[in-house]
Amino acid sequence: MSAVRVFTRVSLGALWSDRGRTALAVVGVAIGVVVIVGSAILTRELRTPFDTFSAPLAAAEPGTTVLEVRPAVQGALEPGTVDRLREIEDVEAAVPVVADLLPLRHGDAESGALLLGVDCSVEAIIGDFDCETIAPDPSALPTAPVLAMTEPLAADLGVVAGDTVTLPGGDPAGVPIGIVFPAGVVRDVGGGRVVLTASPAVASALLGRGGYLTAAEVVVASDRVDAVRPALTRAVGDAATIDEPAAQLPPALVTVQAALGSVSIGGLMVGIVIAFNSVLLATDRRRGTLATLWAIGATPGRIVGGFLAEGALLGVIGGVLAIPGGFLLGRLLVNMFGNALLAGTGVELSPHLAAADIGVAVGAGLVAGMLAVTPAAVSVVRGGPLASATGVAGSVRIHAVRLWPLPAGLAAVLAGWWVMRAFGRGELPASAAMVGLGLGFLGLLGAVVPLVPLVASAFAAALGRVRPVEGLLAWSDFRRFPRLLAATTVTLAAAAALAGSFASIGALAARSASDAAATVLGDALLVSAQGLWDQRDAAIVDTTAAAVRDVPGATATERRRAVLPSDTEPRIVVGIDPDSTTARRTVASDPSALEGLGPGSVALSTIAASRLGVAAGDDVTLTTANGHATFAVTGVFDPVLADDSTVGDWVVADLDTASDEWAAIRTQMVVEPEPRADLAAIESRLGAIGTVEVFDAQRWRADATAAIGRYFRPFVLNGYLIMLAAAVALLDMLLLGMLERRHERAVLRAVGMEDAQERRTILTQSVVVAIVGAVTAVAVTMLFTWLLSLASVAYYGVAVRWAVVPAAIGAAALVAVCLAVLSAAWPMARASRIEPAAELRAD
């Protein structure tokens, strides 16, 4: 018999004849894939605003390739670099670029825009668009700077040529609009909401970037790229890198993407567990057919292939069914989290379903389905024909739970603890932290797996002393299917632990930030170009900084910032006035570590010092806007007030060094009231400037708490969604277990067992699983929160002290209990439909 015929008649026949079990397996895969697709949509949408200029560049004229010269310090490419690039043979064009996402305001109207400073050489990439008219030479303009704005953006703001708009941190007087033009060839750049300046220098001045460029785009004939690349590398030295055009993400989004990937894997595992439950029981019922296949000469490879083909079919169907739910989840995550996180860009995300999302859904479903059937296939092949033949008589196989997961899980917990401690000290990269968290979490769950059947059986046996029928029947089921019990209970506990852990760490991080604000700021005011945790760098320009300094009754010092980008672990450079006590206190837990800052010296956070392998008094070589340079280390400190940086890898320098070496921009100012000054009047005058945000300790605490809550919200939501999937897994176990044992239930009915007792037995099982799962969830939540707190400085920029958060843990455990009890409703209804006579005749 051919493999296709065997699959059609045996595998497909079995799936069709047992449609209820097949449907539950498909639903399990679909639920897991929904989490993956939703997370993928959120991740893509978060990247989209930062890819609004680089993505269109990748589609240059046919036969040409665009390479991006990306500065080693984000947004700090020396303008002279473009002249050197243009002198290289075979370079068709070198385009200087200053680009930034920001909200523009006109009166009460606000709209996100891409501010773009280029010269007319950009036409070599995006095509002709009458550049000389739209962005003429600055010397030809009556006043500079002047903006050229696309019609869609002008309509959003309700402006016409001659009106003015303001930028965050920009000149309070605003910037005039010189011309409004059709989007034309820039309709695909920044969504068509673009403002052009007369030159990159004008845009750099508007953004407070001191003349530096964001990047340079180099156009080369496609067949000459490899030949030209070495010359390009020599021209930029170690101050920049050359690669394909790509978005440069803020530090916070880098960690969000990594964490969402971990949650997606958790959702996939839940789907696999649900499908595995169905497949495991289905395998027992089909052992007679499998024994026949062995007898007529089927090979192990053909049997395994049949199982994998079944799993692939179940997975693909589940993946396709998950597409609408994944889109709805992605839309929910974007609306409740993504738009809030990107508030500083002024961009409103509009989630959509892309072809790639469909591919992700089908691919993830395929993988989940095949993984779900693999253990059953391996079990059948390892047992051989004799083991399959023993199942023909209808005996129920007991799938015992081994004890080895207990020591293996404890070993994994220790390994995860070591990795997270090392990462928290900066000794390991961010990629290792994902491994450490995974080891710790899976180790905790693995250690619980052998204990669940023992505890649940003992609990059911104890109930049997009070309710003999229900308790003993529940005990019998737990003893007969311990693997299903362990997998289902641990899945429920894992989902509750994810929700509870991320809610707990979010509450603890907010508490730490609030405590820091109260202790560090005191009566001082923090003036920022943007809101806290806004995912962009907005600068306070010179005119606005002068207005802040002119406020009577206060002394203002500034704080500068630069970012050394990385795919995994960005480094933050902070410039402060070392003579300002308050400025030092807003950066370091031990301000004395910052004393002595001056030319040629820096202070390092604990994470940065560990990663660089240096200590106080050593010399360290760092990447700067001009290449590599060596500095003396004055001290090592722990960061205090995190703002929009969610990493703890900080380099602190004095203001001049930060500006000269890293082109750091002025992002914040600390305003200290003089003795007996009217604080309310000072705050009012600062607010009247209009282009800056003013924070006292109270507002800082409120905004920090809200921002941190936004950061953790998608992980908490996904945890609850996975918990809902775990409830389906429990329903799966109760229902399928009842169907497997309907013959013996019929016998019990025939000798006098009542429908109510049958229903109470199922309810007893669900209650036992709920209690054991909730206790497990509480324990895992506390331990996993502890692991997260170990790495808090490296992850969130501030140290988070571990503590029990009763509200977060209790809410997750309560939801788990409720879902577990509710999952018994359908099996209880089905139990009443068993006809004893029909079942006994069928035996």
N, C-alpha and C positions, 0 to 999 in steps of 0.2 A: 504494500500500500504506500503510495507516494506521501511525502511530507505535507503537501498541500491538501491532499484528501484527508489525511489524519487530522490536520488542523481544522478543516471544515466540518468534518463529521463528529470529531471528538471534542475539540476545544470550543468551537463556536456552538456546537450542540449543547455542551454543558453550560455555557454562559447563557444561552437562551432558555434552557429548561429551568435554570435557577435565577430568574430575572431579578428577584428581590435582592439576593446577595450581590449580583452584578451591579445593580443600581447603587447599592451602598458603597461598593468599591469605587465606582465612578465618582460618586459624590465626595468621597474622601479625597481622591486626587484633585477634584475641582476646587475644594476648599483650600487645600494647600497651595494650588497654583494661583488662586485669587490673591493671596498675600504677596506672592512673587510679582505678579503683574502690577498690582497697586503700587508696590514699592518701586518697581522699575519706572512707572509713569512719574512718580514723584521725583525720583532721582534725575530723570531726563528733563523734567520741567524746571527743576532748580538750576540745571546747567544752562538752559536755553538763553536766559537774558545775558549771560556772560559769553555766549557764543554768537552774539548777534552780528559782530563784525568779522570775526575770524572765519566763520562758516562760509559766508559768501565769497571770501577771498580764495577759498580752496577751489572754487569753480572759475578758474581764470580762462583766458582765451585758449582755444584748441592748440595743442602743440607746445604750450608753455606751462610751467609749474611755478607756484608761489611758495617761497620759503619765508618763514618768519624769524626775524632776529629778535629774540626775547631776552630782555636784560636780566642779569642775575639778581638784581634788586628790583622788585616789581614796580613798573612805571618809572624807571630811572635809567633810560638809555641816553647816553650823551649825544647831542645833536650832530657833532662832528663825525660820528660813526657813519651816517648816511653818505657823507662826501667820500669817505674811504671805500664804501661799498660801490658807489657809482663809478669809481675808477677801475674796477675789476673788469677784465675782459670777459665777454659773454653775458654780463649782467645787463639785461634789457631795460630794467627800471628798478630804482630803489625808492620806496615811498615812505617818507617819515609819517608816523601816525601818533596822534594823541587822542585817545578814546576813553570815555568813561560813561557809565550809566548813572543817571541822577534824576531826581524829580525837579522839574521847573515849575515855578509858581507865578501866577499873575492874579493879583487880588485873592479871591477865595478859590480860584481854580488851580488844580495841580495835575500834572501828567508826567509820566516817566519818559525820558528821552535818552538818546545816545548822542552825546556831545562829541563831535568829530572834528579834529584839527588835522587837515592834510593839505598838501599843495596839489597842483593840477596834475602831477605825475600819477595820481591815483586813477586817472582815466585809463591807464594801461591795464588796470585790473577790472574795474567795474564798467568800463565803457565811457563814451563821451556823454557829458551832461552839462555842457555850456559852463564849464568851471570858471572861466575868466569873468563871466557875468555874475554868477552866484557867489563866488568867493574871490573877489578881485584882490589885487595887490594892496596891502595895508596902506601904503603911501597914497593911494587914490581915494581913500575914505576920509570923509570930513571928521569923523570921530572914531576912535578905536578903543576897545573892541566893538564890533557890530556882528550880530548873528544873522545867518541865513537859515530860515526855518521851513520845513516841508509843510504843505497844506494840511495833511492829516493832523499833525501836531498843533498847528495854529488853530484848527477847528476845535481840538480838545481844550485848548486854553482860552479860546475866544479872543484872539489877538489879531492885529493887522500890523503891517509895516509901520514903524514909528512908535509902537508900544514898547514897554520894557518888561523883562522877566527877571526873577531873582533865582539865584542858585544857593544851595545849602552852604553856609559858611562864606558866601560871596559878598560882594559889595552891597550894602543896604540900599544904595541908590538904584541898583538893578543894571541890566545890560540891555541896550536898545536892539530892536529887531530891524535889520536893514532891508530884508527882502523875504517874501514868502513865495515859494516855488513849488511846482508839482513834484511829487515824490520821484516819478520817472525811474531812472536806473537805480536809485537808492531805495526803492520800495521794499527790497528784500534785506536791506541793511537796517538793523534795529527795528524791524517791523514797519519801516517807513516813517517812524517818528524820530527824525534826525535834525540836529542843528549843526550847521557848518560854520567854522570860523575862517577868517581870511588866511590863516597860516597855522602851522603847528605851534608856533611860539605864542600866538594869541590865545589858543586853547590852553596851553600850559599855564599861562598867566591867569586865566580865568579860574583854573582848577587849583591854583596855588602850588604848582609843581616846579617852580623855579627854572623853567626853560627846558626841562627834561622831556623826553619822548616816552610814550607807552611802549612802542615797538617800531620796527621797520619791516616792511614787506618787500621782498626781493623777487623780481620776475626773471626767470631763466628759461631758456629753451629746454623742453623736457629731456632731450637727448644729451644735454650738456650738464645736467645737475650734478652727477658724480664728479665730473671734471672740475666744476666751479666750487664745489663745497670746501675743499681744503683752503682755497684762497679766501673764501668768506670767513672761515674759522680763524685764519691768521689776522684778518682785518678787525675782528671783534675781540680777539684775545680771550681772557678769562672773565671779561665783564659782561658777556652775553652768551647765549646758546642759539643754535640754529636748528629749527625743526619745522614740521608742518604747522600751518596755522591752527591754533587751538585756544580754547578759553582758559583764562587764568582764574581759578576759583578762589574765593576767600577761604581762609583757614577753617572756619566753622563748617562749610559745606563739604570739605574733604572728610572730616570725621563723621558727618551725617551720612555720607554715601557709604562709608565702611560699616557703620552700625546698621544701616538699612539692609546691607547685604547679609549681615548675620541674622537679622530678623527674618529675612526671606528664606534662608536655609531652615530656620525653625519651622516656618509655615510648611515648607516642603516635607519636612520630617513628619509633621502631624498627618499630612495627607498620606504618606507612605504607611504610617501606623494603621490608619483606618482601612486602607486597602489591604494591608497585610492581615488584619483580623479576618476579613472576608475570605481571602485566599487560603488562609490556614485551615479554616473549617471546611471550605469547599474541597480542599485536597483530601481530607479524611473521607468525605463522602464519595470521592471518585477513585478510591484505592482499588476497588474491584475492576474498574475500567483500565487502570494503570497496570494491574496484574495481568490482564488479558493482553495488553500491548507488549508487556515483557515476554509473555508466553509465545506470541507469534513473531518474535524476533526484533522488536523495536530496540534501537540502540539508546544508550544514555544521552548521546548528543541530540537525538531526535526528540526525546522526552523533554530535555531541558529547553530545546528550541521551541517546542509547543508551548511550554509555560511562558517563555519570554515573549513569544508572539501574542499570547493572551494578555500579558501585562502591557505590551506596547499598544494593543488595541484599546484596553481599558484606559490607559494613560492618555492617548490621543483624544479619545472621546471626552474624558474629564478635562483636558486642557482646552478643548474647543468650548465646552460648556462654561469654563471659568472666564472666558474673555469678557462678557458683559459685566460680571461681578467684579472682575479686576479693574475694569475701567471706572466703575462706580466708586470702588475703594480709592483708586488713584485720584479721582476728582475730589472725593471727600478729604483726602490727605492734603491735596494741593490747596483747597479752599480754607481749611482750618489751620494749616501749618505753613505751607509753602509761601503763600502770599504774605503772611505775617513775617516770616523770616526774611523776605526780600523787600520789606517795606522801605528800606533806605534807598533802593534803586528807583522807586517810583513806578516799577513795572507791575502790571496786573497779569498774573499767569492765567492762561486759558488752556486747561488740559484737553488733550485729544488722544484718540487711539491711533497709533502709528502701526505700519506694517511690521515693524520690529517687535511690537508688543504681542502681535499674533504669533510671531515666530517664537518668542519667549514662552508664551502660554503652551503652545504645542510641544516645544522642546522639553520644557519642565515637566509637563504631563507625561511625556514619553519616558523620561528618566524615572519619574516617580513610579509609574506603573511597572516598569521592568525591575526596579529595585524591590518593589513590594512582593513580586512573585519569586524573586531569586532565592530567599530562604526556603520556601516550600519546594522549589525545584531541586535545590541541593539536598534537602532532607529526603526526598523520594529517591534520588539517585544513590545517595549514600546508603540508604536502607536496602536497596536492591529489590529484586522480584519477590523474595520471601516475605519481606516486611510489608510489601504492598498486598500480597495475597492474604496476610493475616487480617487485613481490614475488610475482606469481602463479606465476612459473616456479620458485619455491621457493628463490631465492637468499637468503642470510642477510645481513641488513643489519648493518653495523658502526656501533654507536652510539659515536662518538668522544667522548672527554672533553676539554672545552675547557680552555684554560690560564687563563682569566680568574679562576677561583676562587682561584688562588694570590695575585695582588696584592690581590684583594678581601678574602681571608682575613687577610692581613697587615695591611691597613688596619683591619679589624674588631678584630684583636688590639690594635693601638695605641689604638683608640677605647676598648676595654674596659679597657685599662691606665689610660688617663686617667680614665675614670669611676670605677674602683675606688680609684685614688689620691685623687681628689677626695672620694669618699664616705668613705674612711678618715680624711680630715682634717675631715669634717663639713660639706663644702661642698655636698653634694647629699643629697636625701632617700633613704630606704630603697628606695622604688620604683625610683629610678635605679640602685641597686646590682643589682637583679635584671636590669635591662637590660644593665648593664656585664658581669655574669657571663655572661649569654647571648651577648653580642657576642664576648667573649673566647673562650668555649668553641667556639661555632660558627665563629669565625674561625680558630681553631687547626685544627679539623677541615677547614674549607674549604680552607685552605692546603695540606693534605695530599692532598686529593682528586686533583689532577692528577699528583701524584708517585707515588701508589700503583701505577697501571698500568705506569708506566715502571720502577719499582723491581722490581715483581713479574715483569715480562717479562724484565728483565735477569737476575734471579735464576734464572728458569726456563731462560733461554738458557744460563747458566753450568752449570746441572745437566745440560743437554743434551749438554755435552761429556763428561760422565761416563756418563750414562744417556741415550743419544740418543733412544730411543723415548719414554720417559716425559717427559723434559725438553722435547723439541720439541713433543709434543702439548699439554703444559701451556702452553708458550709460545704455541702457536697459539690455544688457548682464551682466554688472557689478552688477546691482541691482537684477538680477534674480539668479545669482550664486555667492554670496559674499563669501561663504566659500571656494570655489575653487580659487577665486581670491586671498583671503587672504593667503591661504596655499601656493599657487604657488609663489606669490610675496615675502612672508617671507622666503620661501625656497631659492629663488634666492639671497635675501639679506643676509641670513645666510651664504651661501657658499662664497659669495664675502667678507663677514666680516671675515670669517676664514682665507682666503688667505691674505687679507689686514692686519689683526691684527698680524699674525705671521711674515709677511714680515716687518711690522712696528717695532715690538718688537726686531726682529733681527737687524734691522738697528740702533735702539736706543741702544741696548746692545753693538754693535760694536763701536758706537760713544763713549759710556761711557768708554769702554776698551781703546780706542785710547786716549782719554783725560787723562786717568789715566797713561798711558805709558809716555806721553809727560811730565806730571807733576812730576811723581814719579821717573822714571829712570834717566832723565836728560842725563848726559854723561856716566852714569854707564852702564856696560854690564851685561847681564844675561846669565850665562852659564848653560845649561840644558843637562841632559842625553838623552833627547828626544825632539820631537817637541811639541809645545803647544797643549793642549787638546788631546794628544795621550792617549788612554784608557788603560794604564798599568803603573806600577811603575818601572821605570828604575833608577838604582842607579849609581852615580859617584863613582867608586872604589877609594881606597886610592892612588894608583899609578897615576891615572888620576888627582885626586884632588891635588896631589903634583906638577904635571906638570902645573896646573893652577896657583898655588901659586908661582911657580918659574918664571912666566912671569915678566920681569923687568918693572918698572915704574907703578906698580899697586898694590893694596891691595885687597885680596880676602877673603870674608867671605862666609860661607855655609848656606844652608837652607835645613832642613830635613823634612820628611813627613811620616805620618802613617795614616792608614784608619781604623776606627772602623765600620765594615760592618753592613748593615741593609737592609731589604727588601724594606724599604720605605724612610729612611732618614739617610744616612751615615754621620758620623762625621769625620772631618779631623783634624789631629793633625799636627801642624807646629812647627818645632824647628828652632830658629834663634839665632844669636849672638846679645844679647841686647845692646852691646856697639857700634854696627854699625848703624849709623843713616839711611843709605840707606837701610839696611836690614829691619829695622823697618818700613820704609816708604813703602816698597814693600808689606807689609802685612796689615797695619792698616791706616785708614784715620786720626786717632789721635794717632801718635806714642807715646805720653806720657802715653797712657793706657798700654804700654808694658814696661815701666820703672819699675825697681825693680824686674824683673824676675830673679829667681834663684832657688836653690833646694827647693822643697816643694811648689812652687807657679806657677800659670798659669794665662794667660789672656784669656778672652772668647769673642767671637763675640756676637753681640746683639742677634742673633738667639739662640746660645748655652746657653747664660745666661738666656734667657727667658724660654727655654725648661727645663733647670735645676732648674729654680726658685731661682736664686741667683743674687747678685749684687756685685759691687766692695767692697772689704773688708770682704766678707763672705768666709766661707769655703765650698768646693764642693767635693763630692765623685765621682770619675771617674773610668771607667774601664781601666785597664792597662794590659800589657802583663803578669804581675805577679798576676793578680786579681784586687780587688778594692783598691783604695788608696785615701787619702784626701789631698787636696791642698788649699792653700790660693789664692783668686782671687785678682790680682793686679789691674785689670781694665777691662772695657768693650769697644769694638771697632766695627767698621764696616769694613769688608774686602775691600781691594783695588784692587790688581792685581790677578784676578782669572787665574789659568792656566788650568790644566786638571780636576779641581774639579768644578762641576756645582752646588754645594750646599754651603750655607753660614754658616753652622754649624761648626765653627772652634774653636779649642783649641790651644793656642800658649804657648810654653815653651822655656826655654833656651836650647841650644844644648845638654848639658849633661843630663838634665832631659828628653828631648824627646828621647834620645838614651837609657837611662837606664830604663825608665818606659814604653815606647811604642815601643822600638826597631825601631825607626824612621830611615829611610834610607836617605842618602844624594842624593837629587834629583836635586838641583840647587845650583849655587854659584853666588854671586854678586861681580863683579870686579869693583873697583872704581879707576880710573886713578889718579895718583899723579899730583900735579900742574905742568903745562907745559909739561906733558908727551905726547908722540905721540900716540893719540888714535887709529889711523889707524894701526900703528905697533903692538899695543897691541892686537887689534882685529885679525890681521893677524896671530900672534903667537898662539892665542887661537884656531883659525880655523885649524892651522896646527896639532893640537893634534889628530884630525881625528875621535875621538869617542864621541865628544860632539857637541851640537848645540850652536851657539853664537848669541845672540839677542841684538841689540841696540834698541833704542826707535822706530826707523822707521820700522825695520823688525818685532819688536814685534807687532806694530799696524797692519801691513799688514797680519801677520799670524793670529792674533787674529780676525781680520775682516773676513778672509777666513774661519776660524774654526767656528766662530759663525754663519756665513752664512750656512755652512754645517749642523749645528745643527738644524736650523729651516727649511731647504729646504724641507724635506718630508712633513711637515705640510702645507707649502705653496702649494706644488704640489697637495696634497690631497684636499686642499681647492678649487683649480681650477678644479680638477676632479669632486668634488661635485657640483661646479658651472655648469659644463657641464651637469650633471644629472639634475640640476634645470632647465636648458633650455629645456630638454626633458619633464619635468613636465609642463612647460609653453606650449610647443607644444601640449602636451596631453590635456591641458585645452582648447586651441583654437580649436583643431580639434574635440574633443568630444563635446564641446559646440556647434560647428557648425552643427555636425551631429544630435544633439538632437533637433535642431531648423530648420531642413531642410524643414519642412512643411511650416512654416511661411516665410522662405526665398523664397520658391517657389511661395507663394502668392505675395510677393513683386516683384518677377521677372515678374509674370503675369501682374502686374499693371505698369510695366515699369522700374523697377530697373535694372541697367546694371551690367554686370560682373565686370567691373572696380570698381564700387562703393562697391560691395561685397568684393573685394580684399582689397580696401582701408579701409574698416571697420575692417577687421582682422588686417591689419597693424597698424591701429590706436590703437586697443586694445593692441597689443604687445608693441608699443611705450609708451603708458601710463604705462603699467606694468614695462617697462624698466626704465622709469624716476622715478617712485615711488620706485621701487626696488633699484635703484642706490642711491637715496637720503637716503633711509632706511639703505642701506649697509654702506654708509659713516658715518652715525650717530652711528650705531652699532659698526663699526670698531674702531672708536675713543674711545668709551666707553669701549669696550672689551680690547683694548690695555692699557687703563688706569687700568683696573683690573689686567692685567698681570704685569704691572709695580709696582703695590702695593706689589707684592710678589717676586720682582726681586732678592732681596738679598737672600731669602731662596731658590729660584730656580736656579739662575745663579751665585751666589757668589759675585756679585757686584750690587750696587744700580743703577737702570736704571730710569732716570728722564723722565717722560711722556712728549711727544710732538707730534705734528701732523707731519706725514711723507707724504707729498703730493704725492711723486712718488709711494709709495706702495699703498696708498688709491686710487689714481687716476687710477692706472693700474687695480686694482680689479674692480672698478666701471665701467671703460671703457669696460672691458671684459664682465661684466654683461650686459651692454647695448647692445653690439654687439651680444651676444648670444641670448638675448631676441628678438631682431629684426630679426635675422636669423631664429629663431624658427617659425616665421610666414610663411616661404616659402612654406612648404608642405600644411598647411591648405589653403593658398591662391590658390594653384594649385588645391586642391580638390574642392574649392568653385566653380570653373568654370565648374565643371562636373554635377552640380545639374540640373536635367531635370524638369522644372516646371510641365509639363503635367503628367509625371509619378508620381510625388509626390502627385499631387492633386487627381489623380485617386486612389492612394493607401489609401487616407484618408477615 
